Amino acid sequence: MAEMPQPHAPRPPGLDQPPPGSLRHTPLEDAIAFLSAAVLVGLGVALFEKAGLVTGGTAGLALLLSYRFGIGFGPAFVLVNLPFFALAVFRMGWRFTMKTIAAVGLLAAISELQRPLLGLGAIHAGYAAPVGGLLVGVGLLILFRHRGSLGGFNVLALYLQERTGWRAGWLQLGLDAAVVLLSLAVVAPEVVAVSLVGALTLNLTLAINHRPGRYVGM
C-alpha cells in the first residue's frame, strides 16, 4: 500500500511578510527608527575607531579596510556590504532589502558627516569596547524590530532565526568573533582581546532582547 504523502510544514513568514497579528510601523516611525539606529551605531563605531579597536561583521571588515588603506569607514562599509544585498533580495524579499540598503546608506552618510562634529579626546579601550558594543547592539535592535538590518552577517543571522528559531544574537556572536580573530593579521593581540569584549556586549544585547515571538512589529 502506497504511503500517503506527508504535508509540508508551513513556512514561517519571511522578513518582508508581516507575522499574524502584527501591526505595521508607519513610514514616519520607520524613518525615525532608522535615523536613531544610524546615530547610535555611528557613535559606537566612532568609539571603536578612536580607541583603535575592531569589531565583527561587515562593520569590522570596513574598519579593517579603513585602518589598512586609510579610507573612510562610510565608503568601506558600503563596499563590503554589496555582495550581501543579493542574499537579501533572494532570501528575505525586496521590502527587507530596500530597508537594509537605506540603513547602510544612512549609516555611511552619518559616519562621514559626524567626523568634523565629534571631537573625541583620548578614550580608554576598556571603556570603548563595552560601551561601543552596547551602542551598536541597541542600534541593530532598533533596525531588527523595524524589519531592517545593516546588511552583512545581519542578513544571514536574521534569515536563520526566522527559519530555524536560533537566536540571531548568538549566531552573529560566532561570526563576529571569527572576524575579530582574523584581525590579528592587522592589529596587536591585546587589541583583539579587548575588541572581543565589544563583540560580546553587542551580541549579548541582541540575544537578550531580540528573540523569536517576543516582538511582532512590522
N, C-alpha and C positions, 0 to 999 in steps of 0.2 A: 504493500500500500504506500503510495507516494506521500511524502511528508508535506504537510501544509507549509507554505512559505511564511516565514516569521515577519511580522510588521516591523518596519523600521522605527526606531525610537525617534520621537520628534526632536528636531534640532532646535537648540536654544536660539533666540533672536540674535542676529548679528549686531555689531555696534552701530550700524546705521538703521536699525529697526527698533522701535520702542517696545520695551517689555510690557507684558499685560498689566494693565492698571497704572501705568506710569503717566506722569504729567510732563508735557514738553516744557522746556525752558523757552522763554520768549527770546527773539533776536537781541533785544536790549540786554537781557540777563546774560546771554552768551557773550555779548561784546564786553560787558563789564567784567565778567569772569575771566575771559581771555586776557584782557588788559591787566587785571590784577595778577594773574598767574605769570605773565611775562615779566612784570616788575619784580615779583618775588624771586623767580628763577634767575633773572638777570642780576639781582643783588647777591644771590647766593653764589653765582659764578664769579662775580667780581671779588668776593671774599676769597674764593679759591685762587683766583689769579694773583691777587695781592700777596697772598701767603705762599705762592709758588706751588700750590697743591695740584693734584689731578683728581679726576672723578671718573665714574663709569659711563657706559652708554656712548651715544654719539656726542654728547656734551664733552665727555672725557677725550674722545678722539679729536674733537675740534680744539680742545685746549692743548693737546699734544702737538697738533699741527701749528697752532699759534706760537708755542714755545720753540718748535723746531725751525719754522720758516719765517717767523716774525709777522704773520698775517693776523688780521683782526679775528676775534672769536666769532663775530656775526657771519662774515663770509665763509669761514671754515665750517661753521655749524650747518649752513645751508648746503654746502658742498657734500659733506659726509652723509646728509640725510637723503640725497637724491635717489639712491638705489632702494631705499625703504618705502618710498612713495608708491612704487609699483606693487609691492606686497600689500600695502594698504588698499589700493584700488581693487585688486583681485580677491582679497580675503576679507576685507572689512567694509567695503562699499564706498560709494562716492561721497556720501554725506560725511562720514568719518574722515575720509581722505582730505576733503576740502577744509574741514575744521583743522586737521593736522597741519596742512600747508599754511593756513592762516596763522596758526600758533607759532610755527617755526619762523615764518617771516616776521611776525611781530617781535619775537624774542631777539632775532638777529638785529632788527632795527633798534630796539631799546638798548641792547648791549652796546651798540656803537654810539647812540645818542647820549647815553649816560656818562661816557668816559670823561668829557670835559666838566661834567657837573658833579662827579663823585670823587672828591679829593680825599681818598682814604689815606690815613697815615700808616705806620707800622702795625701789623696785625699778627699776633701770635698764632702759629699754625694750630696749636692745640685748641684755640677758640674758633678759628676759621673753619676747621673741619666739621665739627658737630653743628655749628650754627648755620654754616653754608649748606650742609646736608639737609637740615631742617627746613630752611627756606625753599630749597629746590623741591623737597618732598611735598611740602604744602602746596607749592605751585602746581606740581604734577597732579596732586589730589584734586585740585580745583578743575583742572582740564579733564581728568578722567570722569568726574561727575557731570561734566557737560559734554560727554561723549567725544572728546578730542584727546590729543596727545602731542608730544614733541617729536614724534617720529621715532626712527631707530628701534632700539630694544623695547620701547613703549608699545609699539605695534605688535611685536611678537608676544610680549608678556600679556597684553590685554586679549589678544586672539586666543592664546592658550587658556587664559582664565575663563573666557566666555565658553569655550568648547569643552574644557576638562574640569573646571572648578578649582584648579590650582590657583593659589593666591599670586596676583601679579607682583606684589612686593617681594616675595621670596624668589620667584623666578628671575626678576630683574636683579636681585642682590647677587645671585650667582654669576649672571652675565656681566654685571658691573665690576665685580671683584676680579673677573678674568681680564677686563680691560685695564684696571688699575695695576694688576700684576704685570701686564705687558709693558706698562710704562717704565718698568725697571731699566729698559734699554735707553731711557731718556733722562730720568731723574734718579736721585740718590735713594737707596733702600729706606732710610729713615723717613724721607718724604712720602714714600709709598705706604709705609706703615701708618703714618698719621692720616693719609688720604683714605685708607680703608675705614677709618672711624667715620669719615664723612659719608662714604658709601653705605655703611651700616645704618647710620642715622636716617639717611634719605629713604632707604628701602624699608626700614622698620616703621617709619611714618606711614608708608603706603600699605604695608602688610596689616597694620593695626586698624587703619581707617578705611581701607578700600577692600571690602570683602563681598563675594557674590551674594546677591539677595538682600544686602543691607541697605542699598540705596537704589531707587528706581527712577530717578530723574532722567530726563531725555533732553 
